[in-house]
Amino acid sequence: GVHWLERRAHLDRGLRWLEILIFVMVAAMLVGGIALYGWLQLQVGVDANPAVTAQNRLVGLLMLMGGFALLLIFPIVWSATRALRRKVGVAGQNIHLRLNDGRELMVWPPRLAYTRRTLLYGPYSFPLRNQQGKSFYAEGELETWLEPLLQNSALLNPWQGLRHQWKHRDGALLWPLASVAMLLALLAMIGLVQEFYPRV
């Protein structure tokens, strides 16, 4: 049978709580922003001079863009937790990979690539360790079961790993990149609005 590598205790539950925490924090910030804008509108009143009204509208527009920027956190968190939920197993000389939709792939080790932190296969990545090198799996699982089979796999440095993910359109890389690109575009738009809005 397949030995599925045992992950550290409470990892899956921790991922779920992380998603809930991020959702609650972003929702609270959005609701707080809306409430603050409403309060500002009440303070200005209907009889405010045009300059104050225009400035208030600018604040509202900037807050709206900031809200969109906050929403970009979700694709980053989603792609990270999705990759962490994938499972790695070993049976004989083959490595088994369980995807998020339940499919299982049996892969011959020479068809795999890996970095010190991530196992890579086509458009799928399987995190093994965090940035500090701490394993996501129980003690001895990687060293005993997986690493002996990876001797025939391609060991990549971090830059080569990123190139592999880009070449194979790995969502764990593309979603964060898309979010960062959209965030930069929003920041540029905010800068343009602040520069030209008073001249309209």
NUVEX-365972 format. One record per residue (C-alpha): residue in three letters; x, y, z. Coordinates in steps of 0.1 Angstrom, whole numbers, always signed. Each point is the difference from the previous one (the first is absolute). Example, Ala and Ser with C-alpha at 12.3 -4.5 7.8 and 13.67 -1.06 7.14 Angstrom:
BEGIN
  rest     px     py     pz
   ALA   +123    -45    +78
   SER    +14    +34     -7
This chain:
BEGIN
  rest     px     py     pz
   GLY     +0     +0     +0
   VAL     +9    +37     -1
   HIS    +16    +16    +30
   TRP    -14    +35     +1
   LEU    +25    +23    +18
   GLU    -14    +10    +33
   ARG     -2    +38     +4
   ARG     +7    +19    +32
   ALA    -29     -2    +25
   HIS    -27    +26     -5
   LEU    +14    +13    -33
   ASP    -32     -4    -19
   ARG    -21    +15    +28
   GLY    +25    +29     +2
   LEU     -4     +6    -38
   ARG    -38     +2     +5
   TRP     +3    +24    +29
   LEU    +24    +21    -20
   GLU    -25     +4    -28
   ILE    -27     +9    +24
   LEU    +22    +25    +18
   ILE    +10    +17    -33
   PHE    -36     +2    -11
   VAL    -11    +15    +33
   MET    +28    +26     +1
   VAL     -6    +11    -36
   ALA    -38     +1     +5
   ALA     +5    +21    +32
   MET    +23    +24    -17
   LEU    -24     +4    -29
   VAL    -30     +6    +23
   GLY    +21    +24    +21
   GLY     +9    +19    -32
   ILE    -36     +3    -11
   ALA    -10    +11    +35
   LEU    +27    +26     +1
   TYR    -10    +14    -34
   GLY    -36     +2    +11
   TRP    +11    +19    +32
   LEU    +20    +24    -21
   GLN    -30     +6    -22
   LEU    -21     +8    +30
   GLN    +26    +24    +13
   VAL     +3    +19    -33
   GLY    -38     +4     -3
   VAL    -20    +10    -30
   ASP     +9    +37     +1
   ALA    +37     -5     -3
   ASN    +18    +22    -26
   PRO    +10    -16    -33
   ALA    +37     -3     +9
   VAL     -8    -21    +31
   THR    -25    -21    -19
   ALA    +25     -7    -27
   GLN    +27     -9    +26
   ASN    -25    -23    +17
   ARG     -8    -18    -32
   LEU    +38     -5     -6
   VAL     +3    -16    +34
   GLY    -29    -23     -8
   LEU    +16    -10    -34
   LEU    +34     -7    +17
   MET    -17    -21    +26
   LEU    -18    -20    -26
   MET    +33     -7    -18
   GLY    +15     -9    +33
   GLY    -29    -25     +5
   PHE     +8    -16    -33
   ALA    +37     -3    +10
   LEU    -10    -18    +32
   LEU    -20    -25    -20
   LEU    +32    -10    -18
   ILE    +11    -17    +32
   PHE    -25    -28     -6
   PRO    +16    -15    -32
   ILE    +34     -1    +17
   VAL    -13    -18    +31
   TRP    -22    -23    -21
   SER    +29    -11    -22
   ALA    +23     -6    +29
   THR    -24    -20    +21
   ARG    -11    -20    -31
   ALA    +36    -11     -7
   LEU     +5     -9    +37
   ARG    -31    -23     -1
   ARG    +14    -22    -27
   LYS    +15    -33    +12
   VAL    +31    -19     -7
   GLY     +3    -38     +3
   VAL    +25    -28     -7
   ALA     -5    -35    -13
   GLY    +30    -20     -9
   GLN    +22    +20    -24
   ASN    -29    +24    -11
   ILE    -12    +32    +15
   HIS    -38     +6     +3
   LEU    -15    +35     -2
   ARG    -35     +7    +11
   LEU    -15    +32    -15
   ASN    -27    +23    +14
   ASP    -27    -16    -21
   GLY     +8    -35    +14
   ARG    +19    -13    -30
   GLU    +31    -20     +8
   LEU    +30     -1    -23
   MET    +27    -26     +1
   VAL    +33    +15    -11
   TRP    +34    -15     -7
   PRO    +26    +21    +19
   PRO    +21    +10    -30
   ARG    -31    +19    -13
   LEU     -1    +22    +31
   ALA    +20    +31     +9
   TYR     +4    +15    +34
   THR    +16    +28    +20
   ARG    +10     -2    +36
   ARG    -35    +12     +9
   THR    -24    -12    -27
   LEU     -7    -31    -21
   LEU     -9     +9    -36
   TYR    -19    -20    -26
   GLY    -14    +18    -31
   PRO    -24    +27    +11
   TYR     -2    -12    +35
   SER    +22     +8    +30
   PHE     +1    -18    +33
   PRO    +16    +20    +29
   LEU    +23    -20    +21
   ARG    +16    +26    +23
   ASN     -6    +36    +10
   GLN    +24    +29     -6
   GLN    +19     -9    +32
   GLY     +5    -35    -12
   LYS    -25    -16    +24
   SER    -18    -30    -14
   PHE    -38     +1     -4
   TYR     +1    -38     +7
   ALA     +5    -20    +31
   GLU    +35     -6    +12
   GLY    +19    -24    -22
   GLU    -27     -3    -27
   LEU    +19    +18    -27
   GLU    +34    -15     +9
   THR    -13    -35     +2
   TRP    -25     -3    -28
   LEU     +4    +28    -26
   GLU    +36    +12     -1
   PRO    +16    -34     -9
   LEU    -23     -1    -32
   LEU     +9    +35     -9
   GLN    +37     -9     -7
   ASN    -11     -6    -36
   SER    -20    +32     -3
   ALA    +12    +34    -12
   LEU    +12    +22    +29
   LEU     -7    +37     -8
   ASN    +12    +31    +16
   PRO    -27    +26    +10
   TRP     +3    +19    -33
   GLN     -2    -32    -21
   GLY    -30    -10    +21
   LEU    -18    +32     -8
   ARG     +8     -4    -37
   HIS    -14    -35     +2
   GLN    -32    +13    +15
   TRP     -3    +28    -25
   LYS     +6    -24    -30
   HIS    -27    -24    +12
   ARG    -24    +27    +11
   ASP     -1    -10    +36
   GLY    -29    +17    +17
   ALA    +20     +3    +33
   LEU    +22    +25    -19
   LEU    -24    +15    -25
   TRP    -28    +10    +25
   PRO    +24    +20    +23
   LEU    +17    +16    -31
   ALA    -34    +10    -14
   SER    -11    +15    +34
   VAL    +33    +20     +3
   ALA     -4    +13    -36
   MET    -36    +11     +7
   LEU    +11    +16    +33
   LEU    +27    +20    -18
   ALA    -25    +10    -26
   LEU    -24    +12    +27
   LEU    +28    +19    +18
   ALA     +9    +17    -33
   MET    -37     +9     -5
   ILE     -2    +14    +35
   GLY    +30    +22     -8
   LEU    -16    +12    -32
   VAL    -33     +8    +17
   GLN    +18    +20    +27
   GLU    +20    +18    -26
   PHE    -28     +9    -24
   TYR    -33     -1    +19
   PRO     +4    +36    +15
   ARG     +4    +13    -36
   VAL    -33    -15    -12
